Amino acid sequence: MFDVEVPVLIVGGGGCGLAASIFLSDLGVDHLLVERRESTSVLPRAHYLNQRTMEIFRQHGLADDVYRVSAPLANIGEVVWRTSLAGDGPLDGRDLHRMDAFGGRSTAGPYAADSPCPSTNLPQHRLEPLMREHADERAPGSVLFNQVMDGFTQDDTGVTAVVTDRATGVSRTVRARYLLGADGGRSIGAALGVGMAGDGGAFDVISVHFSADLSRWWPGDSVLITNFVSPDGGMISRYGMVAMGPSWGLASEEWALHFHFPAGVTPDLGEDAAIARVRELLKLPDLDVVIHQVSKYHPEAVIADGFRVGRVFLAGDAAHRQPPATGLGLNSAIQDAHNIAWKLAAVLDGRADDALLESYEAERLPTAHRNVSWAMYAFRNHAVAHAGLGLFPGQPPEATRTNFEALFSDTPMGETRRVRADEVFATQRVEYQAHDIEIGFAYETGALVPDGSPPPPRDPMGADYHPVTRPGHRLPHAWLTRGADRVSSHDLVGDRGGFALITGSVEDGWAVAAKEAADTCGVAITVVPIGTEPDAARYHDADGAWSAVKGIAEGGAVLVRPDNHIAWRASEDGGENAGRELTAVLRRILGHRDTTTTGS
């Protein structure tokens, strides 16, 4: 009746869909991925990979390959605002502000302490082919490009889709138990009647991806992004540029220049016009420029009304779209895939009830609201920085130039203007130093058992992260040793869908309880005792980092989900009821409705 039958059909072969394929393969879930494009993205649009994403890549064996070709931390640790890249006028090529960023330079301390993985930079047109290689290797013949899903229906037991090979015109009927829509919002959400609510944006951004040797003018080997605020005024006076590798820092060969036109202006997107625009904006009239792509996108801040309809789930841009500020788009998409993958695996092999899948929306929808609103806030805050320079919309060019002359003047008022500008520019740390936004998000409801403890404080500016083992939070990172081995606490779970139960140095009672719960629920639970003294038989909290954040007594335990979020914790020894309690906890987490637990 059906040409193909698989447990999961993934529609979309961008970063989100490819990530889902990789994770499902590691979890032992057969699947089929179909993508309408002939190849992975040719655009470098998304590029920043934050620490949480790199932790996920580490868990699933991608991180080393990404770091091998991505930008070293030394080449992404600074963001600069300038009047222009070059030029020979008195106001040209002058710095307006410099900010350390992304865990580099002065921000390195907390970023390095809180994660085993530094953030990095790898543009989408290089990341996606790497991810596709991993997906192909783990699921040979199941990652298919140039295939379009023409339509689908669903019933109580699955989804039926028609998939057409665009090269041959041959259609097949695919039957799947679940469908993951990672198609960028092209069709699946609309077909389900799911609305997208939020801010639709006010203008289009033009992106020019080009090659040129800018080593003489780029403002530093540590600079990833340069934002330009031109004293000349004119039609385009605010724009930005990002180094795109494949070498990095001053050696970068490729660049992405982003700008927008005033409302009502229809831009020429041809190659000759793009070359002229690059030379004009950079003030390098003789620059040798090779254009790779000119593209247009519409920044918006919208979120789907729901992330699940029956047996169909929405992820990535199909579920939420945000401006590029803070780089939360691709990172959120990969984290969506990470969240749903282990849950699908648990349900498909019978360990969990379908109710576990309800936690996907319960966890990721509030996270999307936080990320999307933060990205739009950071995006719009650039106007605040411009106001700090004395620049306002509609201001005549001559007034703009007068403001810049006053800003750089060697006068007491010029100094005041510069100090004021620095203070206002510093508020843009909501974009470039958003450490807590990137790794401090937590799930308040979902596949977890709350313990009644209050959440940690959140920095209103998004920078200061407070590691805790409170249920719903990401497992804090701590380096542990056992003999000659050194691992992160994040390495204790593995990539095969099991749970970890982290205990104190005396784990006998919890080991018995874990075996009882594992046998009853059919799940793998690895008991990990962590001691304060060196011992070849157990992990050692060598520098006290785990003791500082574990939030439990020596006899307590922390249950960690397959995605390295905390599911439950017992602050003290569970005693003779530990097995019964842990079993009830697991059944609740896995969506079995015929149980209750008091938590701890």
C-alpha positions in Angstrom: 0.0 0.0 0.0 2.9 2.4 0.8 6.1 2.7 -1.1 8.1 3.5 2.0 7.3 3.0 5.7 9.5 4.7 8.4 9.0 5.7 12.0 9.8 9.4 11.3 9.6 11.5 8.2 11.7 14.7 8.4 10.8 17.4 5.9 13.6 19.9 5.4 17.3 19.5 5.0 18.6 22.7 6.6 20.4 22.8 9.9 17.4 21.8 11.9 16.4 18.8 9.7 20.0 17.5 9.4 20.5 17.8 13.1 17.3 15.8 13.7 18.5 13.1 11.3 21.9 12.8 13.1 20.3 12.7 16.5 17.7 10.1 15.5 20.4 7.9 14.0 22.4 8.0 17.2 19.2 7.0 19.1 18.6 4.1 16.7 15.5 5.6 15.0 15.0 4.8 11.3 13.8 7.8 9.4 13.6 9.5 6.0 14.7 13.1 5.4 13.4 14.9 2.2 14.6 18.3 1.1 13.3 20.2 -2.0 16.6 21.9 -2.8 19.3 20.2 -4.8 22.0 20.9 -2.3 22.5 22.4 1.2 22.4 26.2 1.6 24.7 28.3 -0.6 24.1 31.3 1.7 26.4 32.0 4.6 23.5 33.7 6.5 23.5 31.9 9.9 27.1 31.6 11.3 27.4 31.9 15.1 27.2 28.6 17.0 26.8 29.2 20.7 28.0 27.1 23.5 24.8 25.1 24.0 24.7 24.1 20.4 28.4 23.1 20.5 27.7 21.0 23.6 25.0 19.2 21.6 27.4 18.7 18.8 30.0 17.4 21.3 27.4 14.9 22.6 26.7 13.6 19.1 30.2 13.6 17.7 30.2 16.7 15.5 32.0 19.2 17.6 35.6 18.2 16.6 34.7 18.4 12.9 33.1 21.8 13.4 36.0 23.2 15.4 38.4 21.9 12.8 37.1 24.4 10.2 35.3 27.1 12.2 36.8 30.3 13.5 39.0 30.0 16.6 37.8 31.9 19.6 40.8 34.3 19.1 39.2 35.4 15.9 35.6 36.0 17.1 36.1 37.8 20.4 35.5 41.4 19.4 32.8 43.4 17.7 33.6 46.9 16.4 31.6 50.0 15.4 33.3 52.2 12.8 32.5 55.2 10.6 33.8 53.3 7.6 36.3 50.5 6.7 38.6 52.8 4.7 38.6 56.2 3.1 40.9 59.2 3.4 38.5 61.8 4.9 38.9 63.2 8.5 35.9 61.1 9.7 36.7 57.9 7.7 38.0 54.7 9.2 37.5 55.8 12.8 36.5 53.5 15.6 33.3 54.4 17.5 33.3 51.6 20.0 34.8 48.1 20.6 33.2 45.4 22.6 34.5 42.0 23.7 32.1 39.2 22.7 31.1 35.6 22.4 33.4 34.3 25.2 36.6 35.9 23.8 39.0 38.3 25.3 37.6 39.8 28.6 34.5 37.6 28.4 36.5 34.4 28.4 36.4 33.6 32.1 32.7 32.8 32.7 32.2 31.2 29.3 35.1 28.8 29.8 34.0 28.0 33.4 30.4 27.2 32.4 30.9 24.9 29.4 33.3 22.4 28.0 32.7 24.0 24.5 33.7 27.4 23.4 31.4 29.2 21.0 32.5 29.5 17.4 31.7 30.8 14.0 31.0 28.7 10.9 28.7 30.1 8.2 25.7 28.0 7.1 27.1 27.2 3.6 30.0 25.4 5.2 28.2 23.9 8.3 25.3 22.3 6.4 27.5 20.2 4.1 29.4 19.0 7.1 26.2 18.1 8.8 24.9 16.4 5.7 28.0 14.2 5.6 27.4 13.1 9.2 23.7 12.5 8.4 24.5 10.4 5.3 27.1 8.3 7.2 24.7 7.5 10.0 21.6 6.9 7.8 22.8 5.8 4.3 20.2 6.3 1.6 17.8 8.1 4.0 18.8 11.7 3.5 17.4 12.7 0.1 17.7 16.1 -1.6 15.8 17.4 -4.6 12.7 15.7 -3.2 9.5 17.6 -2.5 6.6 16.7 -0.3 3.5 17.4 -2.3 1.1 16.9 0.5 0.3 14.8 3.6 -2.6 13.6 5.7 -2.6 12.2 9.2 -4.8 9.8 11.1 -4.7 8.2 14.6 -1.7 6.0 13.8 0.5 8.0 11.5 1.1 10.3 8.6 0.9 9.6 4.9 2.8 11.9 2.6 3.4 12.0 -1.2 7.1 12.7 -2.0 8.2 13.5 -5.6 11.7 13.3 -7.0 12.1 16.6 -8.8 14.7 15.2 -11.2 12.6 12.3 -12.4 9.0 13.4 -11.6 8.4 10.0 -9.9 6.2 10.2 -6.8 6.2 7.8 -3.8 3.8 7.4 -0.9 5.6 7.5 2.5 4.0 6.3 5.6 5.4 7.5 8.9 4.3 7.3 12.5 5.5 10.9 13.0 6.4 13.9 10.8 8.9 16.5 11.8 8.3 19.8 9.9 11.7 21.5 9.5 10.9 23.1 6.2 11.5 26.7 7.3 7.7 27.4 7.5 7.2 26.9 3.7 4.1 24.7 3.8 3.6 22.3 6.7 2.4 24.8 9.4 0.1 26.5 7.0 -1.4 23.1 5.8 -2.1 22.4 9.5 -3.8 25.7 10.0 -1.1 26.8 12.5 -0.8 30.6 12.6 2.4 32.6 13.1 2.0 35.6 15.4 4.3 38.5 16.2 6.2 41.3 14.5 6.4 40.9 10.8 9.2 43.4 10.4 9.4 46.6 8.4 12.1 46.2 5.7 14.2 43.8 3.7 17.9 43.2 4.4 20.2 42.8 1.4 23.1 40.4 2.0 26.1 40.4 -0.3 28.4 37.4 0.0 31.7 38.2 -1.6 35.5 37.5 -1.7 38.1 40.3 -1.3 41.4 40.8 0.4 40.6 43.2 3.2 43.5 42.4 5.5 44.9 46.0 5.2 41.6 47.5 6.5 39.8 45.0 8.7 39.9 46.5 12.2 41.7 43.6 13.9 42.5 39.9 13.9 40.1 39.3 16.8 37.1 41.1 15.1 34.3 39.0 13.8 31.7 41.7 13.1 32.0 45.3 12.2 29.0 47.6 12.4 29.2 50.8 10.3 27.6 54.1 11.2 28.5 56.5 8.4 28.9 60.3 9.1 27.9 60.9 5.5 24.2 60.2 6.0 22.6 59.3 2.7 20.5 56.4 1.6 22.5 53.7 3.3 24.3 54.9 6.4 23.9 51.9 8.8 25.2 48.5 7.8 27.3 45.6 9.0 29.9 43.1 7.8 30.9 39.7 9.1 34.1 37.7 8.4 33.1 34.4 6.7 36.4 32.5 6.4 37.5 29.9 5.3 40.6 31.4 6.9 39.9 33.7 9.8 40.7 37.1 11.3 42.7 39.3 9.0 43.2 36.4 6.7 39.5 35.9 5.9 38.8 35.5 2.2 35.0 35.8 2.3 32.7 38.4 3.8 29.0 39.1 4.2 27.8 42.7 3.9 24.3 43.4 5.2 22.3 46.6 4.6 18.8 47.8 3.8 17.3 50.4 1.6 14.7 53.0 2.7 11.1 52.1 2.2 9.9 52.5 -1.4 13.3 51.9 -3.0 13.6 48.9 -5.2 17.2 47.7 -5.1 19.2 46.4 -8.0 20.4 42.9 -7.0 22.6 42.3 -10.0 26.3 41.4 -9.8 27.6 44.7 -11.2 25.4 46.7 -8.8 26.6 44.6 -5.9 30.2 45.2 -6.7 29.6 48.9 -6.9 27.7 48.9 -3.6 30.5 47.0 -1.8 33.1 49.4 -3.1 31.0 52.4 -2.2 30.1 51.4 1.3 33.6 50.2 2.2 35.1 53.3 0.6 37.5 51.2 -1.5 36.7 52.2 -5.1 39.4 50.0 -6.7 38.8 46.9 -4.5 39.0 43.6 -6.4 35.6 42.0 -5.5 34.2 38.6 -6.5 30.5 38.2 -5.8 29.2 34.8 -4.7 25.6 35.5 -3.8 23.2 38.4 -3.4 20.2 37.6 -1.3 17.3 39.3 0.4 15.6 38.4 3.7 12.9 39.9 5.8 13.7 40.1 9.5 10.7 39.2 11.6 9.9 38.0 15.1 7.1 35.4 14.8 6.2 32.3 16.6 3.8 29.5 15.7 0.6 29.2 17.8 1.6 25.6 18.6 4.5 23.2 17.9 2.4 20.0 17.6 -0.7 19.1 15.7 -1.5 15.4 16.1 1.5 13.4 14.8 3.2 16.4 13.2 5.8 18.6 15.0 7.2 21.9 13.9 10.8 22.9 14.6 13.3 25.6 13.6 12.0 28.3 11.3 8.8 26.4 10.8 8.1 27.1 14.5 9.8 30.4 15.2 11.6 33.1 13.2 13.7 35.9 14.7 16.1 38.6 13.6 19.7 37.6 13.4 20.7 39.6 16.5 22.2 37.3 19.2 22.4 34.5 16.7 19.5 32.5 18.2 17.8 31.3 15.0 19.9 28.3 14.0 21.0 27.6 17.5 17.3 27.4 18.6 16.5 25.2 15.7 19.3 22.7 16.6 18.1 22.7 20.2 14.5 22.0 19.0 15.8 18.9 17.2 17.7 17.8 20.2 14.7 18.1 22.4 12.3 16.2 20.2 14.7 13.5 19.1 15.1 11.6 22.4 11.4 11.8 23.1 10.5 10.4 19.7 13.0 7.6 20.3 11.6 6.8 23.7 8.0 6.6 22.4 8.8 4.7 19.3 10.6 1.9 21.2 7.8 1.6 23.7 9.7 3.1 26.7 7.5 6.1 26.9 3.8 7.0 26.4 2.8 9.4 23.6 2.2 11.9 26.4 6.0 12.5 26.6 5.7 14.1 23.2 3.4 16.8 24.7 6.4 18.1 26.6 8.1 19.2 23.4 5.7 22.1 23.0 5.5 22.7 26.7 9.3 23.1 26.9 10.2 24.7 23.6 7.4 27.1 23.0 8.2 29.3 26.1 11.8 29.1 25.2 11.0 30.4 21.7 9.0 33.3 23.1 12.0 34.2 25.3 14.5 33.9 22.4 12.4 35.7 19.8 11.6 38.6 22.0 15.2 38.9 23.0 16.5 38.8 19.5 14.1 41.6 18.4 15.0 43.7 21.4 18.7 43.3 20.6 18.1 44.1 17.0 16.2 47.3 17.8 18.7 48.3 20.4 21.1 49.3 17.6 19.0 52.3 17.1 19.6 53.2 20.8 23.3 53.0 20.2 22.9 55.3 17.2 20.9 57.7 19.3 23.9 57.7 21.7 25.9 59.2 18.9 23.3 61.9 18.5 21.7 60.4 15.4 18.0 60.1 14.8 15.8 59.0 11.9 15.2 61.6 9.3 18.1 63.7 10.3 19.6 65.8 7.5 23.1 64.6 6.3 24.6 67.9 7.3 23.3 67.5 10.9 24.8 64.0 11.0 28.2 65.2 9.9 28.1 68.0 12.4 27.3 65.5 15.2 30.3 63.3 14.2 32.6 66.3 14.1 31.5 67.3 17.6 32.0 63.7 18.7 35.6 63.5 17.6 36.4 67.1 18.6 39.3 67.7 21.1 37.1 69.6 23.5 35.5 68.9 26.9 32.1 68.4 25.2 33.7 66.1 22.7 35.0 64.0 25.5 31.5 64.0 27.1 29.9 62.9 23.9 32.4 60.0 23.5 31.9 58.8 27.1 28.1 59.0 26.7 28.4 57.0 23.4 30.5 54.3 25.1 27.9 53.9 27.9 25.1 53.6 25.4 27.0 51.2 23.1 27.7 49.1 26.2 24.0 48.2 26.3 24.5 46.2 23.1 26.0 43.5 25.3 22.4 42.1 25.2 23.5 40.8 21.7 27.2 40.1 22.0 27.5 38.9 25.6 24.2 37.1 26.0 25.8 34.2 28.0 22.8 33.5 30.2 20.4 33.7 27.2 22.4 31.1 25.4 22.8 28.5 28.1 20.7 29.6 31.1 17.3 28.8 29.6 15.2 26.3 31.6 12.0 24.3 31.3 9.4 25.0 34.0 7.0 22.3 32.9 7.4 19.3 30.7 9.4 16.0 31.1 10.6 16.8 34.6 9.5 16.6 38.2 9.7 20.0 40.0 11.1 20.1 43.5 9.6 23.3 44.6 12.9 25.2 44.7 12.9 28.8 43.4 14.7 29.6 40.1 18.0 31.3 40.2 18.2 35.0 39.4 18.3 36.0 35.8 20.4 38.9 34.7 18.1 41.5 33.1 20.9 42.1 30.5 21.3 38.5 29.7 24.9 38.0 30.6 25.4 36.5 34.1 24.6 32.8 34.2 23.9 30.9 37.4 24.4 27.2 37.2 22.0 25.0 39.2 20.7 21.4 39.2 17.1 22.6 39.6 14.8 20.4 37.5 14.3 21.7 34.0 17.7 23.4 33.9 20.7 22.4 31.8 23.1 20.3 33.7 25.9 22.5 34.9 29.3 21.8 33.5 32.1 20.6 35.8 35.4 18.9 34.9 35.7 15.4 36.5 38.6 13.0 36.6 38.8 9.2 37.0 42.3 7.9 36.8 43.8 9.4 33.7 40.5 10.3 32.2 39.1 13.8 32.3 35.5 14.4 31.3 32.8 17.0 31.5 29.7 16.3 33.5 28.0 16.7 30.1 29.8 13.5 28.9 28.1 11.3 31.5 24.8 10.8 29.6 26.1 9.7 26.2 24.2 9.8 22.9 22.0 6.7 23.0 19.0 8.0 24.9 19.8 6.9 28.4 19.6 8.7 31.7 22.3 9.4 34.2 21.9 9.4 38.0 24.6 11.4 39.5 25.2 10.6 43.2 27.7 11.2 46.0 30.7 9.0 46.6 28.6 6.4 48.4 26.1 5.2 45.7 25.1 1.7 46.8 21.6 2.6 47.7 21.0 4.6 44.5 22.6 1.9 42.4 20.0 -0.6 43.7 17.2 2.0 43.2 18.4 2.8 39.6 18.4 -0.9 38.7 14.9 -1.3 40.0 13.6 1.7 38.1 15.5 0.8 34.9 14.2 -2.7 35.0 10.6 -1.6 35.6 10.6 1.2 33.0 12.9 -0.4 30.4 15.3 2.6 30.3 19.0 2.7 30.6 20.2 4.5 33.8 23.9 5.0 34.3 24.8 5.6 38.0 27.7 8.0 38.3 29.1 8.5 41.8 31.2 11.6 42.1 33.6 11.8 45.1 35.7 14.5 46.6 38.8 12.3 46.9 40.8 10.7 44.0 39.5 7.1 43.4 40.1 5.0 40.4 36.6 3.5 40.8 34.6 6.7 40.6 34.8 10.2 39.2 36.6 12.9 41.3 35.5 16.5 41.6 39.0 17.6 41.2 38.6 21.4 41.4 35.4 21.5 43.5 33.3 22.8 40.6 30.7 20.1 40.9 30.4 20.5 44.7 29.8 24.2 44.2 26.7 23.6 42.0 25.3 20.2 42.7 22.6 21.5 45.1 22.3 18.2 47.0 23.7 16.6 50.1 26.3 13.8 49.9 23.5 11.2 50.0 21.4 12.9 47.3 21.1 12.3 43.6 20.5 14.2 40.4 18.6 12.5 37.5 19.8 13.8 34.1 17.8 13.4 30.9 19.2 12.2 27.5 19.4 15.9 26.4 21.5 16.9 29.5 18.6 18.7 31.2 17.8 17.9 34.8 14.7 15.7 35.2 14.6 15.4 39.0 16.7 15.6 42.1 16.7 14.1 45.6 18.4 16.5 48.0 19.1 13.7 50.5 19.4 9.9 50.7 16.3 8.2 49.4 16.4 5.4 51.9 14.5 2.2 51.5 11.9 3.9 49.3 14.4 5.2 46.8 13.7 2.5 44.2 9.9 3.1 44.4 10.4 6.9 44.2 12.8 6.8 41.3 10.5 4.4 39.4 7.5 6.8 39.9 9.6 9.7 38.8 10.7 8.0 35.6 7.2 6.9 34.8 6.0 10.5 35.2 8.8 11.8 33.0 8.1 9.3 30.3 4.5 10.2 30.2 2.9 7.3 31.9 -0.2 8.7 33.5 -0.9 5.9 36.0 1.5 7.1 38.7 2.1 9.9 41.1 5.2 11.0 42.9 5.9 13.5 45.6 9.3 14.6 44.3 11.9 15.6 46.9 
